[in-house]
Amino acid sequence: MYVLSDHIKRTTHEIDAFLERYTLGTLIVDGDTVSLETKNGEIVLDETYRIEVLGGDEYHQITYDQARNTMSRDGWPLYAGLEARVKAAL
């Protein structure tokens, strides 16, 4: 049941992303570069993108500077490796 529940959540996130014109992937933070690793390759981000990271069952908006500069207690980029969705600002 747990696996089916995860699959349903993932499918729901994919449908929502499609309908709202977001691209899903994994947030990568490498030095001063923030990017999104997707099924189709990597998208290098900048301040013009709306970035949302998955926390629990919902997405939370963060800024490009937060993605790049927020560190964990042990010195690693806090948002790196999280599931995220992005879209270019209109």
C-alpha positions as CSV (number, residue, x, y, z in Angstrom):
1,M,0.0,0.0,0.0
2,Y,2.9,2.4,0.8
3,V,4.4,2.0,-2.6
4,L,1.0,2.6,-4.3
5,S,0.5,5.7,-2.1
6,D,3.9,7.1,-3.2
7,H,3.1,6.4,-6.8
8,I,-0.2,8.3,-6.6
9,K,1.5,11.3,-4.9
10,R,4.2,11.3,-7.6
11,T,1.6,11.1,-10.4
12,T,-0.4,13.9,-8.8
13,H,2.8,16.1,-8.7
14,E,3.5,15.4,-12.3
15,I,-0.1,16.3,-13.4
16,D,0.0,19.5,-11.3
17,A,3.3,20.4,-12.8
18,F,2.1,19.9,-16.3
19,L,-1.1,21.9,-15.8
20,E,0.8,24.8,-14.1
21,R,3.7,24.7,-16.6
22,Y,6.4,23.7,-14.1
23,T,9.3,21.4,-14.8
24,L,10.0,18.7,-12.2
25,G,13.4,17.5,-11.1
26,T,16.1,17.5,-8.5
27,L,17.6,20.7,-7.3
28,I,21.4,20.9,-7.7
29,V,23.6,23.5,-5.9
30,D,27.2,23.6,-7.0
31,G,29.1,26.6,-5.8
32,D,27.3,29.7,-7.2
33,T,25.3,27.6,-9.7
34,V,21.8,26.4,-9.1
35,S,20.2,24.0,-11.5
36,L,17.4,21.5,-11.9
37,E,18.3,17.9,-13.0
38,T,15.4,16.6,-15.1
39,K,14.6,13.5,-17.1
40,N,15.7,15.5,-20.2
41,G,18.9,17.0,-18.8
42,E,19.9,19.9,-16.7
43,I,18.4,23.4,-16.6
44,V,20.7,26.1,-15.2
45,L,18.6,28.5,-13.1
46,D,18.8,32.2,-12.3
47,E,16.8,34.9,-10.5
48,T,14.1,34.8,-13.2
49,Y,12.9,31.3,-12.2
50,R,10.2,30.5,-9.7
51,I,11.6,27.7,-7.6
52,E,9.6,25.5,-5.3
53,V,10.9,22.6,-3.2
54,L,8.9,19.7,-1.9
55,G,8.5,19.6,1.8
56,G,6.2,17.0,3.2
57,D,3.3,16.8,0.8
58,E,3.4,20.3,-0.6
59,Y,5.7,22.6,-2.5
60,H,7.3,25.7,-0.8
61,Q,8.6,28.6,-2.8
62,I,12.2,29.7,-2.2
63,T,14.3,32.4,-3.9
64,Y,17.3,31.7,-6.1
65,D,19.5,33.3,-3.4
66,Q,18.0,31.0,-0.7
67,A,18.7,28.0,-2.9
68,R,22.3,29.1,-3.5
69,N,23.2,30.4,-0.1
70,T,21.2,28.5,2.6
71,M,23.5,26.0,4.3
72,S,22.9,23.1,6.7
73,R,24.5,23.1,10.1
74,D,27.3,20.9,8.7
75,G,28.0,23.3,5.8
76,W,26.2,21.7,2.8
77,P,23.7,23.5,0.6
78,L,20.4,22.9,2.5
79,Y,18.1,22.6,-0.6
80,A,20.5,20.5,-2.8
81,G,19.1,17.1,-3.7
82,L,15.5,18.0,-2.9
83,E,12.6,17.3,-5.3
84,A,11.7,20.6,-6.9
85,R,9.7,22.3,-9.6
86,V,10.6,25.4,-11.5
87,K,9.2,27.7,-14.1
88,A,10.5,30.7,-15.9
89,A,8.8,34.0,-14.7
90,L,6.5,35.5,-17.3
